[in-house]
């Protein structure tokens, strides 16, 4: 039987939030934002361990109490300069501190998606447990899409047919994900599925919903807090 592990890349600065504090530590519903992500992932009886990948110079983590998660939480300070590098470093380091096999599943989840529900998490694992490739939570694009000409004016309207907005977690076998990210090298990868796609594989889209939002701008914090209050 294969096991499920979770990995949270948390080595970024979150510069678009306009705050000196990395956004995973911004206060949300009275806790650091990453707390809510950890609560869902560590609270799943199906997940063996949760790896948090921090920047080597991170000093903020130790200022908070994470003791309620200690039965599953593993902290690794091996973050890189890009998200892809951080995930790859974390995958490799995790092999040194746990018994992850190549065929075990790894769910990579953004620290800035604090509103992941237990139902969404279980749906992802249920639908992908026997999949040959793996996949990700996503939602069909509903809004009309406009392409800018670079000067703030519309160049054209893009078709939204068959377009989906990617979310996380993104779930792939450990060995496959290491291979995909290693081969990606200097390529710009904004998510893990992109690296797997570059191998010629087709990840499965697992229907999610807009509540699993990514906190990117300051106004997103208020929306995330409203969602958490209604869990």
C-alpha positions in Angstrom: 0.0 0.0 0.0 1.3 3.5 -0.9 1.4 6.3 1.6 0.3 9.9 1.4 2.7 12.7 2.4 2.2 16.5 2.2 4.8 19.1 1.4 4.3 22.9 1.9 6.8 25.1 0.1 7.1 28.2 2.5 10.4 29.8 1.5 8.9 32.8 -0.4 8.7 36.4 0.7 5.2 37.2 -0.6 6.2 40.6 -1.9 2.9 41.3 -3.5 1.3 41.5 -0.1 3.2 44.8 0.6 4.4 43.5 4.0 7.9 42.9 5.3 6.7 39.7 7.0 6.5 36.6 4.7 2.9 36.2 3.9 2.7 32.7 5.4 3.1 34.3 8.8 0.5 37.1 8.4 -2.3 37.0 10.9 -5.5 35.3 9.7 -8.3 34.6 12.1 -5.9 35.1 15.0 -3.2 32.7 13.8 -0.4 32.8 11.2 -1.8 32.0 7.8 0.2 28.7 7.5 -1.4 27.4 10.7 -4.7 26.9 8.9 -3.0 24.9 6.1 -1.2 22.8 8.7 -4.4 22.2 10.6 -6.1 20.6 7.6 -3.2 18.6 6.4 -2.0 17.4 9.8 -5.6 16.6 10.8 -6.0 14.1 8.0 -5.7 10.5 9.2 -4.6 9.5 5.7 -1.5 11.7 5.6 1.6 10.2 7.2 3.8 13.3 7.5 3.6 17.0 6.6 6.9 18.6 5.5 7.2 22.4 5.7 10.1 23.7 3.6 11.5 27.0 4.9 14.2 29.4 3.7 17.5 28.7 5.4 17.5 32.2 7.0 13.9 32.0 8.3 13.7 33.3 11.8 10.0 33.8 12.1 8.9 30.1 12.4 10.4 29.6 15.8 8.4 32.6 17.2 5.2 30.6 17.0 3.9 27.5 18.8 3.4 24.5 16.5 3.3 21.8 19.2 -0.2 20.6 18.3 1.2 19.4 15.0 4.4 17.7 16.2 3.1 14.1 15.7 3.2 14.7 11.9 5.1 17.9 11.3 8.7 17.9 9.8 10.4 21.2 9.2 13.2 21.4 6.7 15.2 24.6 6.1 16.3 23.9 2.5 14.1 26.3 0.5 15.5 27.6 -2.8 15.2 30.8 -4.8 12.1 29.6 -6.8 9.1 27.6 -5.9 10.2 24.7 -8.1 13.6 24.6 -6.5 12.1 24.7 -3.0 9.8 21.7 -3.8 12.6 19.7 -5.3 15.0 20.4 -2.4 12.2 19.4 0.0 11.4 16.2 -1.8 15.1 15.2 -1.7 15.6 16.2 1.9 12.4 14.3 3.0 14.0 11.1 1.8 16.7 11.6 4.4 14.4 11.9 7.3 11.5 9.6 6.4 10.7 6.4 4.6 9.2 7.8 1.5 9.2 5.4 -1.5 9.1 6.4 -5.1 5.5 5.2 -5.5 4.3 7.1 -2.4 2.0 10.1 -3.1 3.1 13.6 -2.3 0.5 16.4 -2.0 2.2 19.8 -2.6 0.1 22.6 -1.2 0.6 26.3 -1.1 1.1 27.8 2.4 -1.1 30.7 1.1 -4.1 28.5 0.5 -5.4 28.4 4.0 -9.0 27.6 3.2 -8.5 24.0 1.9 -11.4 22.0 3.3 -11.3 18.4 4.5 -13.8 17.5 1.8 -11.6 18.9 -1.0 -8.6 17.1 0.4 -10.4 13.8 0.6 -11.8 14.2 -2.9 -8.4 14.7 -4.3 -6.9 11.6 -2.6 -10.0 9.5 -3.5 -10.0 10.4 -7.2 -6.2 10.1 -7.7 -5.3 7.1 -5.5 -5.3 4.7 -8.4 -4.4 7.2 -11.2 -1.3 6.5 -13.3 -0.2 10.1 -13.4 -1.7 12.1 -10.5 -3.3 15.5 -10.7 -4.5 18.6 -9.0 -7.5 20.5 -7.7 -8.8 23.0 -10.2 -11.9 25.0 -11.2 -13.2 25.8 -14.7 -12.6 29.4 -15.7 -15.9 31.2 -15.5 -15.0 34.9 -16.2 -14.4 36.4 -19.7 -10.7 36.6 -20.4 -9.1 39.6 -21.9 -5.5 39.8 -23.2 -3.8 43.2 -22.7 -1.7 44.8 -25.4 0.8 45.8 -22.7 -0.5 49.4 -22.4 -3.6 48.7 -20.4 -5.9 48.2 -23.3 -7.6 45.1 -24.6 -5.9 43.4 -27.5 -8.4 40.6 -27.8 -10.8 38.4 -25.9 -9.5 34.8 -25.3 -11.7 31.8 -25.4 -12.3 30.2 -22.0 -13.4 26.9 -23.5 -11.7 24.0 -21.7 -9.7 26.4 -19.5 -9.2 25.6 -15.8 -7.7 27.5 -13.0 -5.1 25.4 -11.2 -5.2 25.1 -7.4 -3.3 23.0 -4.9 -2.8 20.5 -3.5 -1.2 18.9 -6.6 -0.6 15.2 -6.0 2.0 13.1 -7.7 4.2 10.1 -7.0 7.4 11.1 -5.2 9.7 9.5 -7.8 7.8 11.1 -10.7 7.8 14.5 -9.2 11.5 14.4 -8.5 12.2 13.4 -12.1 9.9 16.1 -13.5 11.3 18.9 -11.4 14.9 17.8 -12.0 14.4 17.7 -15.8 12.6 21.1 -15.7 15.9 22.7 -14.7 15.9 26.4 -15.5 12.5 26.3 -17.1 10.0 28.6 -15.5 7.5 26.4 -13.6 4.7 28.1 -11.6 3.3 24.8 -10.4 4.3 21.1 -10.1 1.8 19.9 -12.7 3.6 22.0 -15.3 6.8 20.0 -14.7 4.9 16.8 -15.0 3.3 18.0 -18.2 6.7 18.7 -19.6 7.4 15.0 -19.5 4.5 14.4 -21.9 2.1 13.3 -19.2 -1.5 14.5 -18.6 -2.4 15.2 -14.9 -6.0 14.7 -14.0 -8.2 17.8 -13.1 -10.1 17.2 -9.9 -13.1 19.6 -9.6 -12.7 22.0 -6.7 -14.4 25.3 -5.9 -13.4 29.0 -5.4 -13.3 28.8 -1.6 -9.8 27.2 -2.0 -8.4 30.6 -2.9 -4.8 31.7 -2.8 -4.0 34.7 -0.7 -2.0 37.0 -3.0 -3.1 40.6 -2.2 -4.0 42.3 1.1 -7.7 42.3 0.3 -7.6 38.5 0.0 -7.1 38.1 3.8 -10.5 39.5 4.6 -12.1 37.1 2.1 -10.1 34.1 3.5 -11.2 35.0 7.0 -14.9 35.0 6.0 -14.4 31.5 4.4 -12.8 30.1 7.5 -15.6 31.4 9.7 -18.1 29.5 7.6 -16.2 26.2 7.6 
